[in-house]
Amino acid sequence: MATTNPIQFIQQVRAEVAKVVWPTRREVLLTTVMVFIMAALTAVFFALVDLGIRGGLQLILGMFS
């Protein structure tokens, strides 16, 4: 493994950080809103699936009791 002195390491880190394309405030806001919307839709979907499964099980168990 090649060793790098600390000065070269810091220079390489700064060069790599300079290549990073940071998102704009608008992009961050839009993606955050999209994440919240998708999380809400997923929660609604699984709540409906849960209600369906619970209703089906109650129907099946009601037939046997």
PDB file with one MODEL, atoms N, CA, C and O in Angstrom:
MODEL        1
ATOM      1  N   MET A   1       0.844  -1.163   0.000  1.00  0.00           N
ATOM      2  CA  MET A   1       0.000   0.000   0.000  1.00  0.00           C
ATOM      3  C   MET A   1       0.897   1.237   0.000  1.00  0.00           C
ATOM      4  O   MET A   1       1.799   1.352   0.830  1.00  0.00           O
ATOM      5  N   ALA A   2       0.651   2.152  -0.923  1.00  0.00           N
ATOM      6  CA  ALA A   2       1.452   3.363  -1.005  1.00  0.00           C
ATOM      7  C   ALA A   2       1.052   4.320   0.104  1.00  0.00           C
ATOM      8  O   ALA A   2      -0.127   4.492   0.416  1.00  0.00           O
ATOM      9  N   THR A   3       2.063   4.932   0.685  1.00  0.00           N
ATOM     10  CA  THR A   3       1.767   5.901   1.737  1.00  0.00           C
ATOM     11  C   THR A   3       1.801   7.306   1.166  1.00  0.00           C
ATOM     12  O   THR A   3       2.590   7.607   0.271  1.00  0.00           O
ATOM     13  N   THR A   4       0.950   8.152   1.684  1.00  0.00           N
ATOM     14  CA  THR A   4       0.860   9.533   1.234  1.00  0.00           C
ATOM     15  C   THR A   4       1.086  10.431   2.432  1.00  0.00           C
ATOM     16  O   THR A   4       0.536  10.208   3.510  1.00  0.00           O
ATOM     17  N   ASN A   5       1.903  11.449   2.226  1.00  0.00           N
ATOM     18  CA  ASN A   5       2.113  12.330   3.371  1.00  0.00           C
ATOM     19  C   ASN A   5       0.858  13.176   3.592  1.00  0.00           C
ATOM     20  O   ASN A   5       0.047  13.328   2.679  1.00  0.00           O
ATOM     21  N   PRO A   6       0.697  13.720   4.783  1.00  0.00           N
ATOM     22  CA  PRO A   6      -0.541  14.443   5.122  1.00  0.00           C
ATOM     23  C   PRO A   6      -0.842  15.629   4.206  1.00  0.00           C
ATOM     24  O   PRO A   6      -2.011  15.909   3.944  1.00  0.00           O
ATOM     25  N   ILE A   7       0.154  16.315   3.726  1.00  0.00           N
ATOM     26  CA  ILE A   7      -0.067  17.470   2.847  1.00  0.00           C
ATOM     27  C   ILE A   7      -0.675  17.014   1.523  1.00  0.00           C
ATOM     28  O   ILE A   7      -1.634  17.614   1.038  1.00  0.00           O
ATOM     29  N   GLN A   8      -0.118  15.954   0.939  1.00  0.00           N
ATOM     30  CA  GLN A   8      -0.661  15.421  -0.306  1.00  0.00           C
ATOM     31  C   GLN A   8      -2.083  14.907  -0.104  1.00  0.00           C
ATOM     32  O   GLN A   8      -2.947  15.090  -0.962  1.00  0.00           O
ATOM     33  N   PHE A   9      -2.315  14.268   1.029  1.00  0.00           N
ATOM     34  CA  PHE A   9      -3.651  13.753   1.322  1.00  0.00           C
ATOM     35  C   PHE A   9      -4.667  14.895   1.361  1.00  0.00           C
ATOM     36  O   PHE A   9      -5.737  14.793   0.762  1.00  0.00           O
ATOM     37  N   ILE A  10      -4.339  15.975   2.060  1.00  0.00           N
ATOM     38  CA  ILE A  10      -5.252  17.117   2.152  1.00  0.00           C
ATOM     39  C   ILE A  10      -5.482  17.729   0.773  1.00  0.00           C
ATOM     40  O   ILE A  10      -6.604  18.123   0.455  1.00  0.00           O
ATOM     41  N   GLN A  11      -4.446  17.813  -0.042  1.00  0.00           N
ATOM     42  CA  GLN A  11      -4.596  18.347  -1.403  1.00  0.00           C
ATOM     43  C   GLN A  11      -5.517  17.457  -2.235  1.00  0.00           C
ATOM     44  O   GLN A  11      -6.345  17.958  -2.995  1.00  0.00           O
ATOM     45  N   GLN A  12      -5.377  16.150  -2.095  1.00  0.00           N
ATOM     46  CA  GLN A  12      -6.223  15.231  -2.839  1.00  0.00           C
ATOM     47  C   GLN A  12      -7.678  15.318  -2.369  1.00  0.00           C
ATOM     48  O   GLN A  12      -8.600  15.273  -3.183  1.00  0.00           O
ATOM     49  N   VAL A  13      -7.877  15.441  -1.072  1.00  0.00           N
ATOM     50  CA  VAL A  13      -9.232  15.579  -0.538  1.00  0.00           C
ATOM     51  C   VAL A  13      -9.873  16.856  -1.053  1.00  0.00           C
ATOM     52  O   VAL A  13     -11.031  16.840  -1.471  1.00  0.00           O
ATOM     53  N   ARG A  14      -9.143  17.959  -1.030  1.00  0.00           N
ATOM     54  CA  ARG A  14      -9.690  19.230  -1.523  1.00  0.00           C
ATOM     55  C   ARG A  14     -10.023  19.143  -3.012  1.00  0.00           C
ATOM     56  O   ARG A  14     -11.024  19.706  -3.455  1.00  0.00           O
ATOM     57  N   ALA A  15      -9.194  18.442  -3.784  1.00  0.00           N
ATOM     58  CA  ALA A  15      -9.451  18.283  -5.219  1.00  0.00           C
ATOM     59  C   ALA A  15     -10.723  17.470  -5.451  1.00  0.00           C
ATOM     60  O   ALA A  15     -11.508  17.783  -6.345  1.00  0.00           O
ATOM     61  N   GLU A  16     -10.925  16.428  -4.645  1.00  0.00           N
ATOM     62  CA  GLU A  16     -12.131  15.602  -4.796  1.00  0.00           C
ATOM     63  C   GLU A  16     -13.379  16.362  -4.363  1.00  0.00           C
ATOM     64  O   GLU A  16     -14.420  16.263  -5.014  1.00  0.00           O
ATOM     65  N   VAL A  17     -13.286  17.113  -3.279  1.00  0.00           N
ATOM     66  CA  VAL A  17     -14.440  17.890  -2.808  1.00  0.00           C
ATOM     67  C   VAL A  17     -14.813  18.949  -3.837  1.00  0.00           C
ATOM     68  O   VAL A  17     -15.991  19.270  -3.989  1.00  0.00           O
ATOM     69  N   ALA A  18     -13.837  19.493  -4.538  1.00  0.00           N
ATOM     70  CA  ALA A  18     -14.117  20.503  -5.561  1.00  0.00           C
ATOM     71  C   ALA A  18     -14.906  19.911  -6.730  1.00  0.00           C
ATOM     72  O   ALA A  18     -15.587  20.645  -7.446  1.00  0.00           O
ATOM     73  N   LYS A  19     -14.822  18.590  -6.932  1.00  0.00           N
ATOM     74  CA  LYS A  19     -15.542  17.924  -8.023  1.00  0.00           C
ATOM     75  C   LYS A  19     -17.008  17.658  -7.690  1.00  0.00           C
ATOM     76  O   LYS A  19     -17.806  17.366  -8.581  1.00  0.00           O
ATOM     77  N   VAL A  20     -17.357  17.757  -6.418  1.00  0.00           N
ATOM     78  CA  VAL A  20     -18.719  17.448  -5.984  1.00  0.00           C
ATOM     79  C   VAL A  20     -19.674  18.513  -6.494  1.00  0.00           C
ATOM     80  O   VAL A  20     -19.401  19.709  -6.390  1.00  0.00           O
ATOM     81  N   VAL A  21     -20.805  18.066  -7.050  1.00  0.00           N
ATOM     82  CA  VAL A  21     -21.851  18.993  -7.490  1.00  0.00           C
ATOM     83  C   VAL A  21     -22.928  18.990  -6.419  1.00  0.00           C
ATOM     84  O   VAL A  21     -23.647  18.005  -6.254  1.00  0.00           O
ATOM     85  N   TRP A  22     -23.036  20.091  -5.694  1.00  0.00           N
ATOM     86  CA  TRP A  22     -23.979  20.183  -4.592  1.00  0.00           C
ATOM     87  C   TRP A  22     -25.348  20.563  -5.120  1.00  0.00           C
ATOM     88  O   TRP A  22     -25.442  21.373  -6.041  1.00  0.00           O
ATOM     89  N   PRO A  23     -26.415  20.001  -4.563  1.00  0.00           N
ATOM     90  CA  PRO A  23     -27.768  20.346  -5.028  1.00  0.00           C
ATOM     91  C   PRO A  23     -28.142  21.766  -4.590  1.00  0.00           C
ATOM     92  O   PRO A  23     -27.653  22.278  -3.583  1.00  0.00           O
ATOM     93  N   THR A  24     -29.013  22.372  -5.370  1.00  0.00           N
ATOM     94  CA  THR A  24     -29.493  23.702  -5.016  1.00  0.00           C
ATOM     95  C   THR A  24     -30.544  23.582  -3.913  1.00  0.00           C
ATOM     96  O   THR A  24     -31.036  22.492  -3.620  1.00  0.00           O
ATOM     97  N   ARG A  25     -30.874  24.714  -3.314  1.00  0.00           N
ATOM     98  CA  ARG A  25     -31.882  24.724  -2.256  1.00  0.00           C
ATOM     99  C   ARG A  25     -33.218  24.232  -2.810  1.00  0.00           C
ATOM    100  O   ARG A  25     -33.946  23.509  -2.130  1.00  0.00           O
ATOM    101  N   ARG A  26     -33.541  24.625  -4.045  1.00  0.00           N
ATOM    102  CA  ARG A  26     -34.808  24.208  -4.665  1.00  0.00           C
ATOM    103  C   ARG A  26     -34.842  22.699  -4.872  1.00  0.00           C
ATOM    104  O   ARG A  26     -35.862  22.061  -4.613  1.00  0.00           O
ATOM    105  N   GLU A  27     -33.725  22.118  -5.341  1.00  0.00           N
ATOM    106  CA  GLU A  27     -33.662  20.667  -5.537  1.00  0.00           C
ATOM    107  C   GLU A  27     -33.832  19.923  -4.220  1.00  0.00           C
ATOM    108  O   GLU A  27     -34.528  18.908  -4.165  1.00  0.00           O
ATOM    109  N   VAL A  28     -33.207  20.416  -3.165  1.00  0.00           N
ATOM    110  CA  VAL A  28     -33.341  19.780  -1.857  1.00  0.00           C
ATOM    111  C   VAL A  28     -34.779  19.860  -1.384  1.00  0.00           C
ATOM    112  O   VAL A  28     -35.318  18.878  -0.874  1.00  0.00           O
ATOM    113  N   LEU A  29     -35.413  21.021  -1.547  1.00  0.00           N
ATOM    114  CA  LEU A  29     -36.803  21.194  -1.125  1.00  0.00           C
ATOM    115  C   LEU A  29     -37.731  20.256  -1.900  1.00  0.00           C
ATOM    116  O   LEU A  29     -38.591  19.604  -1.309  1.00  0.00           O
ATOM    117  N   LEU A  30     -37.557  20.189  -3.214  1.00  0.00           N
ATOM    118  CA  LEU A  30     -38.420  19.330  -4.036  1.00  0.00           C
ATOM    119  C   LEU A  30     -38.248  17.854  -3.693  1.00  0.00           C
ATOM    120  O   LEU A  30     -39.234  17.125  -3.583  1.00  0.00           O
ATOM    121  N   THR A  31     -37.025  17.415  -3.526  1.00  0.00           N
ATOM    122  CA  THR A  31     -36.829  15.997  -3.208  1.00  0.00           C
ATOM    123  C   THR A  31     -37.339  15.681  -1.803  1.00  0.00           C
ATOM    124  O   THR A  31     -37.844  14.584  -1.565  1.00  0.00           O
ATOM    125  N   THR A  32     -37.213  16.624  -0.875  1.00  0.00           N
ATOM    126  CA  THR A  32     -37.746  16.413   0.467  1.00  0.00           C
ATOM    127  C   THR A  32     -39.260  16.280   0.435  1.00  0.00           C
ATOM    128  O   THR A  32     -39.825  15.401   1.087  1.00  0.00           O
ATOM    129  N   VAL A  33     -39.921  17.155  -0.325  1.00  0.00           N
ATOM    130  CA  VAL A  33     -41.378  17.088  -0.447  1.00  0.00           C
ATOM    131  C   VAL A  33     -41.787  15.771  -1.105  1.00  0.00           C
ATOM    132  O   VAL A  33     -42.759  15.144  -0.684  1.00  0.00           O
ATOM    133  N   MET A  34     -41.055  15.350  -2.131  1.00  0.00           N
ATOM    134  CA  MET A  34     -41.377  14.082  -2.794  1.00  0.00           C
ATOM    135  C   MET A  34     -41.227  12.901  -1.837  1.00  0.00           C
ATOM    136  O   MET A  34     -42.032  11.970  -1.876  1.00  0.00           O
ATOM    137  N   VAL A  35     -40.217  12.929  -0.988  1.00  0.00           N
ATOM    138  CA  VAL A  35     -40.026  11.848  -0.013  1.00  0.00           C
ATOM    139  C   VAL A  35     -41.203  11.804   0.955  1.00  0.00           C
ATOM    140  O   VAL A  35     -41.714  10.724   1.253  1.00  0.00           O
ATOM    141  N   PHE A  36     -41.643  12.965   1.451  1.00  0.00           N
ATOM    142  CA  PHE A  36     -42.782  12.991   2.370  1.00  0.00           C
ATOM    143  C   PHE A  36     -44.058  12.505   1.692  1.00  0.00           C
ATOM    144  O   PHE A  36     -44.849  11.788   2.304  1.00  0.00           O
ATOM    145  N   ILE A  37     -44.266  12.891   0.432  1.00  0.00           N
ATOM    146  CA  ILE A  37     -45.457  12.441  -0.297  1.00  0.00           C
ATOM    147  C   ILE A  37     -45.419  10.929  -0.487  1.00  0.00           C
ATOM    148  O   ILE A  37     -46.424  10.253  -0.268  1.00  0.00           O
ATOM    149  N   MET A  38     -44.274  10.394  -0.892  1.00  0.00           N
ATOM    150  CA  MET A  38     -44.162   8.951  -1.096  1.00  0.00           C
ATOM    151  C   MET A  38     -44.329   8.198   0.219  1.00  0.00           C
ATOM    152  O   MET A  38     -44.927   7.122   0.240  1.00  0.00           O
ATOM    153  N   ALA A  39     -43.812   8.743   1.312  1.00  0.00           N
ATOM    154  CA  ALA A  39     -43.979   8.094   2.614  1.00  0.00           C
ATOM    155  C   ALA A  39     -45.451   8.079   3.012  1.00  0.00           C
ATOM    156  O   ALA A  39     -45.937   7.080   3.543  1.00  0.00           O
ATOM    157  N   ALA A  40     -46.167   9.179   2.761  1.00  0.00           N
ATOM    158  CA  ALA A  40     -47.592   9.231   3.093  1.00  0.00           C
ATOM    159  C   ALA A  40     -48.382   8.243   2.233  1.00  0.00           C
ATOM    160  O   ALA A  40     -49.256   7.540   2.742  1.00  0.00           O
ATOM    161  N   LEU A  41     -48.081   8.185   0.934  1.00  0.00           N
ATOM    162  CA  LEU A  41     -48.776   7.241   0.058  1.00  0.00           C
ATOM    163  C   LEU A  41     -48.504   5.799   0.471  1.00  0.00           C
ATOM    164  O   LEU A  41     -49.408   4.963   0.450  1.00  0.00           O
ATOM    165  N   THR A  42     -47.271   5.508   0.842  1.00  0.00           N
ATOM    166  CA  THR A  42     -46.926   4.162   1.296  1.00  0.00           C
ATOM    167  C   THR A  42     -47.669   3.816   2.581  1.00  0.00           C
ATOM    168  O   THR A  42     -48.157   2.697   2.737  1.00  0.00           O
ATOM    169  N   ALA A  43     -47.755   4.777   3.504  1.00  0.00           N
ATOM    170  CA  ALA A  43     -48.470   4.539   4.763  1.00  0.00           C
ATOM    171  C   ALA A  43     -49.945   4.265   4.500  1.00  0.00           C
ATOM    172  O   ALA A  43     -50.529   3.373   5.115  1.00  0.00           O
ATOM    173  N   VAL A  44     -50.554   5.029   3.588  1.00  0.00           N
ATOM    174  CA  VAL A  44     -51.968   4.813   3.261  1.00  0.00           C
ATOM    175  C   VAL A  44     -52.148   3.434   2.624  1.00  0.00           C
ATOM    176  O   VAL A  44     -53.079   2.706   2.968  1.00  0.00           O
ATOM    177  N   PHE A  45     -51.258   3.079   1.698  1.00  0.00           N
ATOM    178  CA  PHE A  45     -51.352   1.780   1.034  1.00  0.00           C
ATOM    179  C   PHE A  45     -51.309   0.638   2.048  1.00  0.00           C
ATOM    180  O   PHE A  45     -52.154  -0.257   2.019  1.00  0.00           O
ATOM    181  N   PHE A  46     -50.314   0.674   2.952  1.00  0.00           N
ATOM    182  CA  PHE A  46     -50.191  -0.416   3.908  1.00  0.00           C
ATOM    183  C   PHE A  46     -51.312  -0.409   4.935  1.00  0.00           C
ATOM    184  O   PHE A  46     -51.681  -1.468   5.444  1.00  0.00           O
ATOM    185  N   ALA A  47     -51.859   0.753   5.250  1.00  0.00           N
ATOM    186  CA  ALA A  47     -53.015   0.805   6.148  1.00  0.00           C
ATOM    187  C   ALA A  47     -54.207   0.121   5.487  1.00  0.00           C
ATOM    188  O   ALA A  47     -54.937  -0.622   6.143  1.00  0.00           O
ATOM    189  N   LEU A  48     -54.411   0.369   4.185  1.00  0.00           N
ATOM    190  CA  LEU A  48     -55.516  -0.280   3.470  1.00  0.00           C
ATOM    191  C   LEU A  48     -55.295  -1.785   3.360  1.00  0.00           C
ATOM    192  O   LEU A  48     -56.236  -2.562   3.520  1.00  0.00           O
ATOM    193  N   VAL A  49     -54.078  -2.195   3.094  1.00  0.00           N
ATOM    194  CA  VAL A  49     -53.769  -3.626   3.041  1.00  0.00           C
ATOM    195  C   VAL A  49     -54.026  -4.261   4.401  1.00  0.00           C
ATOM    196  O   VAL A  49     -54.589  -5.353   4.484  1.00  0.00           O
ATOM    197  N   ASP A  50     -53.615  -3.581   5.467  1.00  0.00           N
ATOM    198  CA  ASP A  50     -53.837  -4.092   6.817  1.00  0.00           C
ATOM    199  C   ASP A  50     -55.327  -4.226   7.108  1.00  0.00           C
ATOM    200  O   ASP A  50     -55.757  -5.233   7.671  1.00  0.00           O
ATOM    201  N   LEU A  51     -56.118  -3.227   6.734  1.00  0.00           N
ATOM    202  CA  LEU A  51     -57.567  -3.306   6.937  1.00  0.00           C
ATOM    203  C   LEU A  51     -58.170  -4.479   6.157  1.00  0.00           C
ATOM    204  O   LEU A  51     -59.038  -5.191   6.664  1.00  0.00           O
ATOM    205  N   GLY A  52     -57.703  -4.670   4.925  1.00  0.00           N
ATOM    206  CA  GLY A  52     -58.204  -5.781   4.115  1.00  0.00           C
ATOM    207  C   GLY A  52     -57.869  -7.130   4.721  1.00  0.00           C
ATOM    208  O   GLY A  52     -58.721  -8.017   4.778  1.00  0.00           O
ATOM    209  N   ILE A  53     -56.645  -7.289   5.170  1.00  0.00           N
ATOM    210  CA  ILE A  53     -56.240  -8.555   5.771  1.00  0.00           C
ATOM    211  C   ILE A  53     -57.006  -8.787   7.073  1.00  0.00           C
ATOM    212  O   ILE A  53     -57.463  -9.898   7.341  1.00  0.00           O
ATOM    213  N   ARG A  54     -57.143  -7.725   7.885  1.00  0.00           N
ATOM    214  CA  ARG A  54     -57.875  -7.873   9.147  1.00  0.00           C
ATOM    215  C   ARG A  54     -59.330  -8.249   8.895  1.00  0.00           C
ATOM    216  O   ARG A  54     -59.879  -9.114   9.579  1.00  0.00           O
ATOM    217  N   GLY A  55     -59.957  -7.599   7.912  1.00  0.00           N
ATOM    218  CA  GLY A  55     -61.349  -7.924   7.590  1.00  0.00           C
ATOM    219  C   GLY A  55     -61.491  -9.347   7.091  1.00  0.00           C
ATOM    220  O   GLY A  55     -62.428 -10.051   7.465  1.00  0.00           O
ATOM    221  N   GLY A  56     -60.561  -9.773   6.245  1.00  0.00           N
ATOM    222  CA  GLY A  56     -60.605 -11.140   5.740  1.00  0.00           C
ATOM    223  C   GLY A  56     -60.432 -12.167   6.840  1.00  0.00           C
ATOM    224  O   GLY A  56     -61.135 -13.177   6.869  1.00  0.00           O
ATOM    225  N   LEU A  57     -59.498 -11.916   7.747  1.00  0.00           N
ATOM    226  CA  LEU A  57     -59.291 -12.845   8.854  1.00  0.00           C
ATOM    227  C   LEU A  57     -60.502 -12.880   9.784  1.00  0.00           C
ATOM    228  O   LEU A  57     -60.889 -13.950  10.253  1.00  0.00           O
ATOM    229  N   GLN A  58     -61.098 -11.727  10.054  1.00  0.00           N
ATOM    230  CA  GLN A  58     -62.287 -11.714  10.905  1.00  0.00           C
ATOM    231  C   GLN A  58     -63.427 -12.479  10.249  1.00  0.00           C
ATOM    232  O   GLN A  58     -64.183 -13.170  10.932  1.00  0.00           O
ATOM    233  N   LEU A  59     -63.557 -12.361   8.942  1.00  0.00           N
ATOM    234  CA  LEU A  59     -64.592 -13.090   8.203  1.00  0.00           C
ATOM    235  C   LEU A  59     -64.351 -14.597   8.301  1.00  0.00           C
ATOM    236  O   LEU A  59     -65.269 -15.368   8.582  1.00  0.00           O
ATOM    237  N   ILE A  60     -63.115 -14.997   8.065  1.00  0.00           N
ATOM    238  CA  ILE A  60     -62.776 -16.432   8.119  1.00  0.00           C
ATOM    239  C   ILE A  60     -62.953 -16.980   9.521  1.00  0.00           C
ATOM    240  O   ILE A  60     -63.541 -18.046   9.709  1.00  0.00           O
ATOM    241  N   LEU A  61     -62.435 -16.239  10.523  1.00  0.00           N
ATOM    242  CA  LEU A  61     -62.550 -16.721  11.900  1.00  0.00           C
ATOM    243  C   LEU A  61     -63.992 -16.681  12.371  1.00  0.00           C
ATOM    244  O   LEU A  61     -64.379 -17.503  13.202  1.00  0.00           O
ATOM    245  N   GLY A  62     -64.804 -15.756  11.873  1.00  0.00           N
ATOM    246  CA  GLY A  62     -66.203 -15.676  12.243  1.00  0.00           C
ATOM    247  C   GLY A  62     -66.986 -16.871  11.726  1.00  0.00           C
ATOM    248  O   GLY A  62     -67.974 -17.272  12.342  1.00  0.00           O
ATOM    249  N   MET A  63     -66.567 -17.443  10.616  1.00  0.00           N
ATOM    250  CA  MET A  63     -67.253 -18.603  10.066  1.00  0.00           C
ATOM    251  C   MET A  63     -67.042 -19.840  10.940  1.00  0.00           C
ATOM    252  O   MET A  63     -67.884 -20.738  10.947  1.00  0.00           O
ATOM    253  N   PHE A  64     -65.919 -19.901  11.681  1.00  0.00           N
ATOM    254  CA  PHE A  64     -65.591 -21.072  12.486  1.00  0.00           C
ATOM    255  C   PHE A  64     -66.006 -20.928  13.952  1.00  0.00           C
ATOM    256  O   PHE A  64     -65.860 -21.879  14.720  1.00  0.00           O
ATOM    257  N   SER A  65     -66.515 -19.773  14.357  1.00  0.00           N
ATOM    258  CA  SER A  65     -66.867 -19.643  15.765  1.00  0.00           C
ATOM    259  C   SER A  65     -68.338 -19.421  15.974  1.00  0.00           C
ATOM    260  O   SER A  65     -68.787 -19.291  17.113  1.00  0.00           O
TER     261      SER A  65
ENDMDL
END
